[in-house]
């Protein structure tokens, strides 16, 4: 084997080894903001007015849009310091 063929063989082997080394590197980790994701996953604390209005809506058996409307009006009136809204007609 001549010197030129030995150099060519070494160069080819090093290219193959280098390609394998780069192929095995791990992908860079995606940037995540753990504080932001923790805030999104944590349930929001509900006010006393909200809990009270939910209980009233449960007692009336309200669901869907009627429940949402009742709770909205109830919370607004509770924060304003007035009595709870009158029962909605079905």
Secondary structure, 3 states (H helix, E strand, C coil): CCHHHHHHHHHHHHHHHHHHHHHCCCCCCCCCCHHHHHHHHCCCCCCHHHHHHHHHHHHHCCCHHHHHHHHHHHHHHHHHCCCCCCCCCC
